[in-house]
C-alpha cells in the first residue's frame, strides 16, 4: 500500500510567511537586518578563530614544557661537567702541594693511581717553559719547550688554576685541553706549573651526552669562551671555530649569558649554561620540528575535521551573502554606468529604507555635480582660450605639479606636450641649478606658495637657455587646485648683462682686469686678510724701454707688445691669482694665499718671461724689460693703500738699481 505526499500550494506558503510577526519581517527586509545576519556568520567564524587560538595556547604550553626540559638537561650537564672539572683541578692541586719544584722523576714517585682515570698524562713545567718531567714516561715530552703554548704564557702571567683553550697535541695529533695548577716552594714562590692532559675524544669527561633524552635530532655541544668547539656529537676528532655572527644567542652565551631561547631563524630551541671553572659554555639544542611534532599531528587531525565542517557551511554562507548584497551589486553596476555616461540617475526598486535614502541622496549629489562640472568646463574653456591666445609663454599644473596645459608660445620654448610630469622637465635643468630649483618647486607645492626662479635650461639640442619662471598658486573656495605660471626666455639679457659686467672690469686690449676690477678684488683679498688672516701679495710693475716701441714702431706695435706682456703674465700666474693692466704700460698682479718667498719666485719668473718678449717691424726688433715691486699684507696695514704704496716704492727701487729687476718692501 503506497501513500502519496502532496506539495503545499502557493497560497499555503504565503499564509505561512504571513504568520511571522510584522516586526521580524521588517527586520529581515532592512539592510540592518541583513547585516545582523552577516554578524551571526562572522560570530561563527570568530568562534572557530578562538578555537584556533586555543590550540595556539597548547603550543605555548608545549613550548614551555620543552624549555623546562632543556633547562633541566642543561643544568644537569653543567653540574656534571663542573663537578668533573673541579674534581680534576682539586686532584692536581693536591699533587702540586707534594711537588714544590719541578724535577725529573717526581711524577713517577708522587703521582697517585687515582689520576689514571682523570687524565691522559701529566706534565711538570718550570718557569722557563721547559717540560722537566712527564707521566707516563713513554710520551717523549721531557725536555721540550712549551713557551709558545698560550696556556704556558697564561700560567706564568696569572699563576692560578686554569683550564686551557683546546689545542692539537704535537705528538698525539688529537684534540686536547690542559688543566693546570701553579707550583710553589716552601716560601710561596712560583716555580712552574703542573698540567694534566685531557684527550677530548677519549676522556670520560664528555661521555654519556649521546644518551640524553633529546630525541633523534637533539644534541649537546661544549664551546670555549673564545669560540672553539670542544665537543659535539660525531665531531670529536677536530677543534672547530664557531661562527658567532651566524648564531647571536651563542655569541651572547660566549660573553657570559645563560638562559633558554627559541631561535626562529634556524628553528631550534636552545639552552645555554656556563661552566665557570673551565670558562666553557654548554649548549643544549632541540629542533622545533621535533619538539612540536606531537602537537602538530593533533592540530592536523582537528583541523581536518574543522575544514570539513566549514566546507559544509560554505554554500549556505555564500547564498546568504549573495542575497544580502544583491541590491548593493546592482547599485555598484548602475554607478559604473553613470560614470560611463550611460545613465543620469540611479533607479533601483527596493524596500530597504537605508538603501533608498542612499540612492536618493546620491541622485541629488550627482545632479549638483553635473551642474558644477558644466560651470567648471565653461570657465576652463575661457581660461584655456585666454592662455592660448597670450603671446607670453604660459602653463598650468595640478596640485601634484604635473603640467596639464601649455600654450603654443611655451611649447615652442620647451617642446613638451601635456600632461607632462615634473621629472621630464627636471632632466633638462642645468646640473648646478637642478637641486635648488626642484627644492623650491616642492616647497611651493607643499605650502601652496608662489614660485619665482631664474635658472638654466638645456633644450633638445643641449643648448643652454636662461628662463625666468613666475607661477602663482590658485585657490578655489580656499582649496589649492594648482599653479598658473609664465615663462620668459632671458638668455640674451643674461648674456648682455654678463658682457657688460665683464667689459666694466676688463681691459679690452689685453683681456686682463682693468684698474676698477683689480681694485675690487684687492679690497676683497684685504678683507679676507683682516677677517681670517689669509695671506696675499701685491706685485706692481711697468715696462722699461716701452716708449721707443710706441714712438718708433707706432701704437699698433705698442699694443702688440702689451698683449705679449699680458700673455707672459698668464703663463706664470695661478687660477686663484688676478692679473691687471692698470693703464698705459702699468701692470699689477694679486697673488692670493701666497707668502713672500713664493711671490718673489713668481715675480722673478715673470721678469724672465717679459725679458724674452719681442716685436718686429721692418727688420727691426724691439724688446722691453720689467721692474717689479713686491709687497705682502702686513698686520699693521689699515687699508690697501699702504700695500700699494710699498709695492710702488719697491718698483721704483728696482728701476733705481738699473731696471729689469725685482725688489721687495
Secondary structure, 3 states (H helix, E strand, C coil): CCCCCCCCCHHHHHHHHHCCCHHHHHHHHCHHHHHHHHHHHHHHHHHHHHHHHHHHHHHHHHHHHHHHHHHHHHHHHHHHHHHHHHHHHHHHHHHHHCCCCCCCCHHHHHCCHHHCCCCCEEEEEECCCEEEEEECHHHCCCCCECCCCHHHHHHHHHCCCEECCCEECCCCCCEEEEEEEEEECCCCCEEEEEEEEEECCCCHHHCCHHHCCCCCCCEEEEEECCCEEEEECCCCCCCEECCCCCCHHHHHHHCCCCEEEEECCCCEEEEEEEECCCCEEEEEEEEHHHHHHHHHHHHHHHHHHHHHHHHHHHHHHHHHHHHHHHHHHHHHHHHHHHHCCCCCCCCCCCCCHHHHHHHHHHHHHHHHHHHHHHHHHHHHHHHHHHHHHCCCEEEEECCCCCEEEECHHHHHHHCCCCCECHHHHHCCECHHHHHHHHHHHHHHHHHCCCEEEEEEEECCCCCEEEEEEEEEEEEECCEEEEEEEEEEECHHHHHHHHHHHHHHHECCCCCCECHHHHHHHHHHHHHHHHHHCCCEEEEEEEEECHHHHHHHHCHHHHHHHHHHHHHHHHHHCCCCCEEEEEECCEEEEEEECCCHHHHHHHHHHHHHHHHHCEEEECCEEEECEEEEEEEECCCCCCCHHHHHHHHHHHHHHHHHCCCCCEEEC
